[in-house]
Amino acid sequence: MIMIIVLTIVFVLAVTFKTINYGRWSARQGNWRGAIGLYVIALLLLALSAGVYIYNQVV
């Protein structure tokens, strides 16, 4: 069970890191609205993943 949780955390962090880096690249290209959108997506990814994990631990 612990291994699945660790792999899920690693996967979520990897996707978040990739999304943030793509947002940085987008900002350097001059696409600020796209960069902000990517940052919001990365934040939502982390928040929703943490929320689901916490909800499953409580309920």
N, C-alpha and C positions, 0 to 999 in steps of 0.2 A: 504494500500500500504506500509506503514512504517513497519507494522508487518511482511510482507513477506520479506522485505529487512533485517530486524533484524534477522529473522530466517535463512535466507540464509547466513548471516555473521557468525552466531553462528555455523551453519553446516560446513562451509568452515574452520573456525578456529579449530573446533573439529577434522576434518579430517587431517588438517595440523599438529596439535599437536600429533595425533596418529602416523602419518607418521614420524615425527621427533623423537619420542620416539622409534619407530621401528628401525630407523637409528642408534640411540645411542646403542640399544641392539645389532644390527648387528656389529657395530664397536667393542663392547666389546667381541664379539665372534671371532673377528679377520678378519671379512669380510669387509675390508676397501673400496673396490670398490663398494660393495653393499650399504654401508652406504653413500658414496658420491652420488651414484645414487638416493637414497631415499631423501637425502637433496635437490638435484636438483629437484626432483619431487615435494617436498613440496614448494620450491621456485616458481616453475612454476605454481602450483596450486594457490598460492596467487597472483602472477603477472597476470595470465590470468583472474582470477575472478575480480580483481581490474580493469584491462583493459576493460573487457566487461562492467562493471558497468559504468565506466567513458565514454566509447564510447556511451552507451545508453543515458547518461545524456546530452551529447553534441549534438548528432544527433537527 
